[in-house]
Amino acid sequence: MKFQSTAAASLLFSAAVAAPVVERQAAVTDVDILQYALTLEHLENVFYKDALSSMPEQEFLDANFTSEYYTNLKYIATDEEQHVLYLESALKAAGATPAAACEYSFPYTDPKSFVALSSILEFVGTSAYLGGAGLISNKAYLGVAGSILVTEAIHTSLQRFNLGQVAPANPYGTGLGINPVYTLAAAFIKSCPPSNPALPVKPFPALTATQGEPTSQGISFTFSTKLTLTEKFYITFASGLNVTSVDATLSNGQISTTIPTTISGQSYAFVTSSMVASLNDSVILAGPAIVEVTPPSPQFDINQQ
């Protein structure tokens, strides 16, 4: 089965940021990163538990998923709970008070839209751990982050396969910095306990894909943003190890560009102020938007051993 991810991706960016943040004044500490990771894990933990408590197995069977798949969802829910418990324990051991779960709003309405959104969230979770690894100084924490990253990647592959997408759509994972990740996650956060520590993040203005997905390399594609763009700008895509900037035009509120040949699988698009070969917050004007790009047919050399 193959489901469109456009609605899930669009809804992901339509909500306003409603979580406590504080702009970074100094270097991010390991405790900051643990609180950031816990904030993401709380979101996933509640996401799965809400779905499993509100949609019984029969609804998934009626949507052409299998009992085996439903059992796997329960394993994923268990994984996310364990991630929360571990991070809470690590923060307490570091002398910090762990952030509590927030109040969330998830825009799924049935098993199909839930699985589509789950695939996106799991991929973003993988990107978060990959992109945040370089900010961790404690090697023990770094090892745990790597372990959780592997589990999130397994979750992603399971969801992509059950959506009829190519599970290994890119040879490499795509890392994202803490500000782009939080821009995506905050769309689901309605409010948080006032006692929660403020995170050292700065969400960017939203960028939304406005045409059907999945798309393909070399295809024209459109986005929208509420950000006023008066200077020259570009669309920069991050996919695996590739960061590719391309020209873009603005007409009647729509940004038009072309999907580069370097992009495949779930990828991220940003409005940037310049053409870049690597992303940093100083050039990002808006985004990310999530774009699902069907990879070309697999090619490999059978004699390369």
LOMIFI-983357 format. One line per field, with one value per atom (N, C-alpha, C): y, z, x; residue number from 1. Coordinates in steps of 0.1 Angstrom, whole numbers, plus 5000, padded with zeros to 4 digits. Each point is the difference from the previous one (the first is absolute). Example, Ala and Ser with C-alpha at 12.3 -4.5 7.8 and 13.67 -1.06 7.14 Angstrom:
BEGIN
py: 4943,5012,5012,5011,5011,5011 $
pz: 5078,5000,5000,4993,5000,5008 $
px: 5132,4991,5009,4996,5009,4992 $
n: 1,1,1,2,2,2 $
// end
This chain:
BEGIN
py: 4988,5012,5012,5011,5012,5012,5008,5011,5013,5011,5013,5006,5006,5006,5015,5006,5014,5006,4995,5005,5000,4989,4999,5010,5001,5010,5014,5003,5014,5004,4991,5003,5001,4993,5001,5014,5008,5014,5010,4997,5010,5006,4994,5004,5010,5009,5010,4993,5006,4995,5004,4990,5004,4994,4997,4994,5010,4998,5009,4999,5012,5000,5012,5000,5012,5000,5011,5001,4997,4993,4996,5012,5000,5011,4994,4988,4994,4986,4992,4987,4991,4991,4990,4990,4997,4990,4986,4990,4987,4999,5007,5000,5006,5011,5006,4989,4993,4990,4989,4996,4989,5005,5013,5005,5001,5004,5001,4986,4990,4987,4994,5003,4996,5007,5012,5007,4993,4996,4992,4986,4994,4986,5001,5010,5001,5001,5008,5002,4986,4993,4987,4990,5000,4991,5002,5013,5003,4997,5003,4998,4985,4991,4986,4995,5004,4996,5005,5012,5006,4992,4997,4992,4986,4993,4987,4999,5011,5000,5004,5007,5005,4992,4992,4992,4986,4991,4986,4993,4988,4993,4998,4998,4997,5012,5012,5012,4999,4995,4999,4988,4989,4989,5005,5008,5005,5009,5006,5009,4993,4986,4991,4999,5004,4996,4986,4994,4987,5000,4988,4999,5001,4995,5000,5015,5008,5014,5007,4997,5006,4996,4987,4996,5008,5003,5008,5014,5006,5013,5000,4989,4999,4999,4993,5000,5014,5008,5013,5009,4998,5008,4997,4987,4996,5006,5001,5006,5014,5008,5014,5003,4991,5001,4998,4990,4997,5012,5006,5012,5011,5003,5010,4997,4987,4996,5002,4996,5001,5014,5009,5014,5007,4996,5006,4996,4987,4995,5007,5002,5007,5014,5007,5014,5001,4991,5000,4997,4991,4997,5011,5009,5012,5012,4998,5010,5010,4996,5008,4994,5009,4995,4998,4988,4996,5008,5004,5006,4991,5004,4992,5000,4990,5000,5012,5004,5012,4995,5010,4997,5001,4990,4999,5000,5002,4999,4993,4988,4992,4999,5004,5002,4987,4988,4988,4997,4994,4997,4985,4992,4986,4993,4987,4993,5004,5002,5004,5013,5010,5013,4999,4992,4998,4994,4990,4993,5010,5008,5009,5011,5004,5010,4994,4987,4993,4999,4997,4998,5013,5011,5013,5003,4998,5003,4991,4987,4992,5004,5004,5005,5013,5009,5012,4997,4990,4995,4995,4992,4996,5011,5010,5012,5008,5000,5008,4994,4987,4994,5001,4998,5001,5014,5010,5014,5005,4995,5004,4994,4989,4992,5008,5009,5008,5010,5003,5009,4994,4986,4993,4998,5003,4999,4987,4996,4988,4987,4992,4989,4989,4999,4991,5004,5013,5005,4998,5002,4999,4986,4990,4986,4997,5005,4998,5007,5012,5007,4991,4994,4992,4988,4994,4988,5004,5011,5005,5003,5006,5003,4987,4990,4987,4995,5001,4996,5008,5014,5008,4997,4997,4997,4987,4990,4988,5003,5008,5004,5007,5008,5007,4990,4991,4990,4992,4996,4992,5008,5013,5008,5003,5003,5002,4988,4988,4988,4998,5002,4998,5011,5011,5010,4997,4990,4997,5008,5007,5008,4992,5004,4994,5002,4990,5002,5005,4994,5006,5009,5012,5009,5008,5000,5008,4992,4999,4993,5006,5012,5007,5006,5002,5007,5015,5008,5014,5007,5006,5007,5014,5004,5013,5006,5013,5008,5001,5004,5001,5010,5011,5010,4995,4994,4995,4989,4991,4989,5005,5010,5005,5008,5006,5007,4990,4988,4989,4995,4997,4994,5009,5013,5010,5001,4996,5001,4992,4990,4991,5004,5009,5003,5012,4997,5011,5008,4993,5007,4991,5005,4992,5005,4992,5004,5012,5011,5011,4997,4989,4996,4994,4996,4995,5010,4995,5009,5004,5013,5005,4994,4996,4994,5011,4998,5009,4999,5003,4998,5012,5002,5011,4994,4998,4995,5010,4994,5008,5002,5010,5001,4987,4997,4987,5001,4989,4999,4987,5001,4989,4996,4987,4994,5001,5005,5003,4991,4990,4991,4985,4991,4986,4994,4990,4992,4985,4991,5003,5007,5007,5006,4993,5005,4993,5010,4996,5008,5007,5013,5007,5006,4998,5004,5014,5009,5013,4998,5008,4998,5014,5001,5013,4999,5012,5001,5013,5002,5013,5003,5013,5005,5013,5003,5013,5010,4996,5009,5009,5013,5010,4999,4997,4998,5011,5009,5012,4999,4993,4998,4987,4999,4987,4989,4989,4988,4987,4989,4987,4990,4989,4988,4990,4997,4991,4987,4989,4986,4993,4993,4991,4986,4991,4986,4991,4992,4992,5009,4998,5008,5012,5001,5011,5012,5012,5012,5008,5003,5005,5012,5012,5012,5002,5004,5002,5014,5005,5013,4997,5011,4999,5013,5000,5012,5001,5012,5003,5007,4994,5006,4997,5010,4998,4992,5002,4993,4986,4995,4987,5000,4993,4998,4988,5002,4989,4997,4987,4996,4986,4994,4987,4990,4988,4991,4995,5002,4996,4985,4996,4986,4993,5009,4995,4996,5001,4999,4987,4992,4988,4997,4994,4996,5012,4999,5011,5010,5012,5010,5013,5010,5012,5012,5010,5011,5013,5009,5013,5012,5011,5012,5006,5002,5005,5013,5008,5013,4999,4988,4998,4986,4997,4986,4995,4988,4994,4986,4995,4986,4993,5008,4994,5010,4995,5008,5005,5013,5005,5010,5003,5008,5014,5005,5014,5002,4990,5002,4995,4994,4995,5012,5002,5010,4993,4988,4993,4985,4992,4986,4993,4987,4992,4996,4997,4993,4986,4990,4986,4997,4994,4996,4985,4992,4986,4999,4995,4999,4985,4995,4986,4998,4991,4998,4993,5003,4993,4985,4992,4985,4998,4989,4997,4996,5004,4996,4997,4988,4996,4992,4999,4992,4986,4990,4987,4995,5006,4996,5007,5011,5007,4993,4994,4992,5004 $
pz: 5000,5000,5000,4994,4999,5004,5009,5005,4997,4997,4998,5013,5001,5013,5000,4989,4999,5012,5003,5010,5014,5003,5013,5001,4989,5000,5000,4993,5000,5014,5007,5013,5010,4998,5009,5001,4990,5000,5002,5001,5000,5014,5010,5014,5004,5010,5005,5011,5002,5010,5014,5009,5013,5012,4998,5011,5005,5012,5006,4993,4996,4994,5005,4998,5003,4990,4995,4990,5007,4993,5005,5003,5012,5004,5001,5003,5002,4994,5002,4994,5006,4992,5005,5008,5012,5009,4997,5006,4999,5006,5012,5006,4990,4993,4990,4990,4995,4990,5005,5013,5006,5001,5004,5001,4986,4991,4986,4995,5002,4996,5007,5013,5008,4995,4996,4995,4987,4992,4987,5004,5010,5003,5007,5008,5006,4989,4990,4989,4993,4997,4993,5010,5012,5010,5001,5001,5000,4987,4989,4987,4998,5004,4998,5010,5012,5010,4998,4995,4996,4989,4990,4988,5004,5008,5004,5009,5008,5009,4993,4989,4993,4988,4994,4988,5003,5001,5003,4988,5002,4989,4988,5002,4989,4990,5005,4991,4991,5005,4992,4990,5004,4991,4989,5003,4990,4990,5004,4992,4992,5001,4992,5006,5013,5007,5007,5004,5005,5016,5005,5015,5004,4991,5003,5001,4991,5000,5013,5004,5012,5012,5000,5011,5000,4988,4999,5006,4998,5005,5015,5006,5015,5005,4992,5003,4999,4989,4999,5012,5004,5012,5012,5001,5012,4998,4988,4998,5004,4996,5003,5015,5007,5014,5007,4995,5006,4998,4988,4997,5010,5003,5009,5014,5005,5013,5001,4990,5000,5001,4992,5000,5013,5005,5014,5010,5000,5009,4999,4987,4998,5005,4998,5004,5015,5007,5014,5006,4993,5004,4998,4991,4997,5009,5009,5009,4994,4989,4993,5002,4999,5001,4985,4997,4987,4995,4988,4994,5000,5003,5000,4986,4998,4987,4999,4987,4997,4996,4996,4994,4985,4992,4986,4992,4987,4990,4988,4997,4989,4989,4988,4990,4992,5007,4993,5003,4991,5002,4999,4995,4998,4999,4999,5000,4989,4988,4989,5002,5004,5003,5012,5010,5011,4996,4991,4996,4991,4992,4991,5009,5011,5009,5008,5004,5008,4992,4987,4992,5000,4998,5000,5014,5011,5013,5003,4996,5003,4992,4988,4992,5006,5004,5007,5013,5007,5012,4997,4990,4995,4997,4992,4996,5012,5011,5012,5007,5002,5007,4991,4987,4992,5000,4999,4999,5014,5011,5013,5006,4994,5005,5002,4991,5001,5011,5006,5011,5014,5000,5013,5003,5012,5004,5008,5008,5008,4991,5000,4991,5004,5012,5004,4994,5001,4994,4985,4994,4986,4995,5008,4997,5001,5010,5002,4988,4996,4989,4987,4998,4988,5001,5012,5002,4997,5005,4997,4985,4994,4986,4992,5003,4993,5001,5012,5002,4993,5000,4992,4985,4995,4986,4997,5009,4998,4999,5009,5000,4986,4996,4987,4988,5000,4989,5001,5011,5002,4994,5004,4996,4985,4994,4986,4992,5004,4993,5000,5012,5001,4993,4996,4991,4985,4997,4986,4995,5009,4995,5000,4993,5001,5014,5007,5014,5000,4993,4999,4988,5001,4988,4998,5010,4999,5007,4994,5007,5013,5003,5012,5008,5013,5008,4998,5003,4998,5014,5004,5013,4999,5011,5001,5013,5000,5012,5009,5013,5010,4996,4994,4997,4989,4988,4990,5006,5008,5006,5009,5008,5009,4993,4988,4992,4996,4996,4997,5012,5010,5012,5007,5000,5007,4994,4987,4994,5007,5007,5007,5015,5005,5014,5003,5007,5004,5012,5010,5012,5008,5008,5009,5014,5010,5014,5002,5007,5002,5007,5007,5008,4991,4987,4991,4997,4999,4997,4985,4998,4986,4992,4988,4992,4992,4998,4993,4985,4995,4986,4994,4987,4994,4987,5001,4988,4988,4988,4988,4995,4992,4994,4991,4999,4994,4985,4994,4985,4997,4991,4997,4986,4998,4986,4996,4988,4995,4988,4998,4989,5004,4992,5003,5002,5009,5002,5000,4997,4998,4986,4999,4988,4995,4990,4994,4997,4998,4996,4987,4999,4987,4998,5010,4998,5007,4993,5006,5013,5010,5013,5006,5008,5006,5015,5006,5015,5002,5013,5004,5014,5003,5013,5003,5013,5003,5002,4999,5001,4988,5002,4989,4994,4987,4994,4990,5003,4992,4993,5006,4994,4993,4993,4993,5009,4997,5008,4992,5007,4993,5008,4994,5007,5002,5012,5003,5005,4994,5004,5008,5010,5008,4998,4995,4998,5001,5011,5002,5003,4993,5001,4991,4992,4990,5005,4998,5002,4987,4993,4987,4999,4996,4999,4985,4998,4986,4999,4988,4998,5003,5004,5002,4996,4997,4996,5009,5002,5008,4991,5000,4992,5007,5003,5006,5013,5008,5012,5000,4987,4999,4996,5006,4997,4991,4988,4991,4998,4999,4998,4994,4999,4994,5009,5002,5009,4994,5007,4995,4998,4992,4998,5012,5010,5011,5012,4998,5011,4998,5011,5000,5013,5001,5013,5007,5013,5007,5002,4994,5000,5006,5002,5006,4991,4999,4992,5009,4997,5007,4990,5005,4993,5006,4991,5005,4993,5007,4994,4990,4999,4991,4995,4990,4996,5009,5006,5009,4997,5005,4999,5014,5010,5013,5007,5008,5007,5013,5003,5014,5002,5012,5003,4995,4997,4996,4986,4992,4986,4998,5011,4999,5002,4991,5001,5005,4995,5003,4997,5007,4998,5013,4999,4988,4996,4987,4995,4997,5002,4997,4986,4992,4986,4998,4996,4997,4986,4997,4986,4997,4990,4996,4994,5006,4994,4987,4991,4988,5002,4989,5001,5006,5008,5006,4990,5001,4991,5008,4997,5008,4990,5003,4992,5007,4993,5006,5002,4993,5001,5010,5006,5010,5014,5005,5012,5009 $
px: 5008,4992,5009,4995,5008,4991,5004,4992,5007,4992,5006,5003,5012,5004,4998,4994,4999,4992,4988,4992,5007,5006,5007,5012,5007,5011,4996,4989,4995,4994,4993,4995,5011,5011,5011,5005,4999,5006,4989,4987,4990,4998,5004,4997,5011,4996,5009,5009,5012,5008,4995,4998,4994,5008,5013,5007,5011,5004,5010,5013,5006,5013,5007,5013,5008,5012,5003,5010,5014,5008,5013,5009,5005,5009,5015,5001,5013,5000,5011,5001,4989,4995,4990,5007,4994,5006,4994,5006,4994,4987,4997,4987,4990,5004,4991,4996,5010,4997,4991,5002,4992,4985,4999,4986,4993,5008,4995,4996,5008,4997,4988,4999,4988,4988,5000,4989,4995,5009,4996,4994,5007,4995,4986,4998,4987,4989,5003,4991,4997,5010,4998,4993,5003,4994,4985,4996,4986,4993,5007,4994,4996,5009,4996,4990,5001,4990,4986,5000,4987,4993,5008,4995,4995,5009,4996,4989,4998,4988,4987,5001,4988,4996,5010,4997,5003,4990,5003,5006,5005,5006,4991,4987,4991,5000,5002,5000,5012,5011,5012,4998,4994,4997,4990,4990,4991,5007,5011,5008,5011,4999,5009,5014,5002,5012,4998,5011,4999,5001,4996,5001,5015,5009,5014,5005,4995,5003,4995,4988,4994,5009,5004,5009,5013,5005,5012,4998,4988,4997,5001,4995,5001,5015,5008,5014,5006,4996,5005,4996,4988,4995,5009,5003,5009,5013,5006,5013,5000,4989,5000,4999,4992,4999,5013,5008,5013,5010,4999,5008,4997,4987,4997,5005,4999,5004,5015,5007,5015,5005,4994,5004,4996,4989,4996,5010,5004,5010,5013,5005,5013,4999,4989,4999,5001,4993,5000,5014,5007,5013,5010,4996,5008,4996,4990,4996,4990,4993,4990,4987,4990,4986,4995,4996,4996,4987,5000,4988,4989,4988,4988,4994,4991,4993,4991,4998,4992,4986,4991,4988,5001,4996,5003,4987,5002,4989,5006,4995,5005,4989,5003,4989,4998,4999,4996,4985,4993,4986,4997,5009,4998,5013,5000,5013,5009,4995,5008,5007,4993,5006,5010,4997,5008,5014,4999,5013,5008,4993,5007,5008,4993,5006,5011,4998,5010,5013,4999,5012,5008,4993,5006,5007,4993,5005,5012,5000,5011,5013,4997,5012,5006,4991,5005,5007,4995,5007,5014,5001,5014,5009,4994,5008,5004,4992,5003,5012,5000,5011,5013,4999,5012,5005,4991,5005,5005,4994,5004,5012,5005,5011,5012,5003,5012,5000,4989,4999,5002,5001,5001,5015,5004,5014,5002,4990,5002,4999,5010,5000,4990,4996,4990,4986,4997,4988,5000,5012,5001,4997,5005,4997,4985,4993,4986,4992,5004,4994,5001,5012,5002,4991,4998,4991,4986,4995,4986,4999,5010,4999,4997,5007,4998,4986,4994,4987,4990,5002,4991,5001,5012,5001,4993,5000,4992,4986,4995,4986,4996,5009,4998,4998,5010,4999,4987,4996,4987,4989,4999,4989,5000,5012,5001,4996,5004,4997,4985,4994,4985,4992,5006,4994,5002,5007,5003,5012,5007,5011,5013,5010,5013,5006,5002,5005,5015,5009,5014,5001,4993,5000,5012,5009,5012,5011,5012,5011,5004,4996,5005,4988,5002,4990,5002,4989,5001,4999,5011,5001,4993,4994,4994,5005,5003,5003,4988,5003,4989,4989,5004,4989,4991,5005,4991,4991,5006,4992,4989,5003,4990,4989,5004,4990,4989,5004,4991,4992,5007,4993,4991,5003,4992,4986,4998,4987,4990,5004,4991,4998,5007,5000,4990,4990,4990,5004,5005,5004,5009,5008,5009,4999,5003,5000,5009,4996,5009,5012,5001,5012,5010,4997,5010,5011,5012,5011,4999,5003,5000,5011,4997,5010,5008,5013,5008,4999,4988,4997,4992,5001,4993,4993,4987,4993,5000,5000,5000,4986,4997,4987,4997,4987,4997,5001,5003,5000,4992,4991,4990,5001,5001,4999,4985,4998,4986,4996,5006,4996,5001,4995,4999,5014,5000,5012,4996,5010,5014,5002,5011,5005,5012,5006,5012,5011,5012,5011,4997,5004,4998,4986,4991,4986,4999,4992,4997,4991,5003,4993,4998,4989,4996,4999,5003,4999,4993,4995,4995,5006,5000,5005,4993,4998,4994,5011,5013,5011,5000,5002,5001,5014,5001,5013,5002,5009,5003,5013,5009,5014,5001,5011,5003,5001,4993,5000,5002,5002,5002,4992,4997,4996,5011,5003,5011,4995,5003,4996,5011,4996,5009,4994,5009,4996,5012,5000,5012,5012,5011,5012,5000,4990,4999,4992,5006,4993,5002,4988,5000,4991,5005,4993,4996,4988,4995,4993,4999,4993,4985,4993,4986,4993,4988,4992,4988,4995,4988,4990,4988,4989,4987,4992,4987,5001,5010,5001,5006,5003,5005,5015,5008,5014,5002,5006,5001,5015,5003,5014,5000,5011,5002,5007,4994,5007,5013,5011,5013,5002,5009,5003,5008,5004,5007,4991,4986,4991,4992,4999,4991,4995,4988,4994,4995,4997,4995,5012,4997,5011,4994,5009,4996,5003,4991,5002,4999,5009,5001,5000,4995,5003,5013,5010,5013,5003,5009,5004,5011,5006,5011,5001,5008,5002,5011,4998,5009,5003,5011,5003,4999,4997,4997,4991,4991,4990,5005,4996,5002,4989,4997,4988,5001,5012,5001,4995,4998,4996,4985,4994,4986,4991,4990,4990,4987,4997,4987,5002,4992,5001,5004,5001,4999,4986,4998,4989,5005,4991,5003,4995,5009,4997,5004,4991,5002,5004,5012,5005,5002,4993,5002,5014,5008,5013,5000,5010,5001,5002,4999,5002,5014,5001,5013,5010,5012,5011,5012,5006,5012,5009,5012,5010,5002,4994,5001,5014,5010,5014,5008,4993,5007,4999,5011,4999,5012 $
n: 1,1,1,2,2,2,3,3,3,4,4,4,5,5,5,6,6,6,7,7,7,8,8,8,9,9,9,10,10,10,11,11,11,12,12,12,13,13,13,14,14,14,15,15,15,16,16,16,17,17,17,18,18,18,19,19,19,20,20,20,21,21,21,22,22,22,23,23,23,24,24,24,25,25,25,26,26,26,27,27,27,28,28,28,29,29,29,30,30,30,31,31,31,32,32,32,33,33,33,34,34,34,35,35,35,36,36,36,37,37,37,38,38,38,39,39,39,40,40,40,41,41,41,42,42,42,43,43,43,44,44,44,45,45,45,46,46,46,47,47,47,48,48,48,49,49,49,50,50,50,51,51,51,52,52,52,53,53,53,54,54,54,55,55,55,56,56,56,57,57,57,58,58,58,59,59,59,60,60,60,61,61,61,62,62,62,63,63,63,64,64,64,65,65,65,66,66,66,67,67,67,68,68,68,69,69,69,70,70,70,71,71,71,72,72,72,73,73,73,74,74,74,75,75,75,76,76,76,77,77,77,78,78,78,79,79,79,80,80,80,81,81,81,82,82,82,83,83,83,84,84,84,85,85,85,86,86,86,87,87,87,88,88,88,89,89,89,90,90,90,91,91,91,92,92,92,93,93,93,94,94,94,95,95,95,96,96,96,97,97,97,98,98,98,99,99,99,100,100,100,101,101,101,102,102,102,103,103,103,104,104,104,105,105,105,106,106,106,107,107,107,108,108,108,109,109,109,110,110,110,111,111,111,112,112,112,113,113,113,114,114,114,115,115,115,116,116,116,117,117,117,118,118,118,119,119,119,120,120,120,121,121,121,122,122,122,123,123,123,124,124,124,125,125,125,126,126,126,127,127,127,128,128,128,129,129,129,130,130,130,131,131,131,132,132,132,133,133,133,134,134,134,135,135,135,136,136,136,137,137,137,138,138,138,139,139,139,140,140,140,141,141,141,142,142,142,143,143,143,144,144,144,145,145,145,146,146,146,147,147,147,148,148,148,149,149,149,150,150,150,151,151,151,152,152,152,153,153,153,154,154,154,155,155,155,156,156,156,157,157,157,158,158,158,159,159,159,160,160,160,161,161,161,162,162,162,163,163,163,164,164,164,165,165,165,166,166,166,167,167,167,168,168,168,169,169,169,170,170,170,171,171,171,172,172,172,173,173,173,174,174,174,175,175,175,176,176,176,177,177,177,178,178,178,179,179,179,180,180,180,181,181,181,182,182,182,183,183,183,184,184,184,185,185,185,186,186,186,187,187,187,188,188,188,189,189,189,190,190,190,191,191,191,192,192,192,193,193,193,194,194,194,195,195,195,196,196,196,197,197,197,198,198,198,199,199,199,200,200,200,201,201,201,202,202,202,203,203,203,204,204,204,205,205,205,206,206,206,207,207,207,208,208,208,209,209,209,210,210,210,211,211,211,212,212,212,213,213,213,214,214,214,215,215,215,216,216,216,217,217,217,218,218,218,219,219,219,220,220,220,221,221,221,222,222,222,223,223,223,224,224,224,225,225,225,226,226,226,227,227,227,228,228,228,229,229,229,230,230,230,231,231,231,232,232,232,233,233,233,234,234,234,235,235,235,236,236,236,237,237,237,238,238,238,239,239,239,240,240,240,241,241,241,242,242,242,243,243,243,244,244,244,245,245,245,246,246,246,247,247,247,248,248,248,249,249,249,250,250,250,251,251,251,252,252,252,253,253,253,254,254,254,255,255,255,256,256,256,257,257,257,258,258,258,259,259,259,260,260,260,261,261,261,262,262,262,263,263,263,264,264,264,265,265,265,266,266,266,267,267,267,268,268,268,269,269,269,270,270,270,271,271,271,272,272,272,273,273,273,274,274,274,275,275,275,276,276,276,277,277,277,278,278,278,279,279,279,280,280,280,281,281,281,282,282,282,283,283,283,284,284,284,285,285,285,286,286,286,287,287,287,288,288,288,289,289,289,290,290,290,291,291,291,292,292,292,293,293,293,294,294,294,295,295,295,296,296,296,297,297,297,298,298,298,299,299,299,300,300,300,301,301,301,302,302,302,303,303,303,304,304,304,305,305,305 $
// end
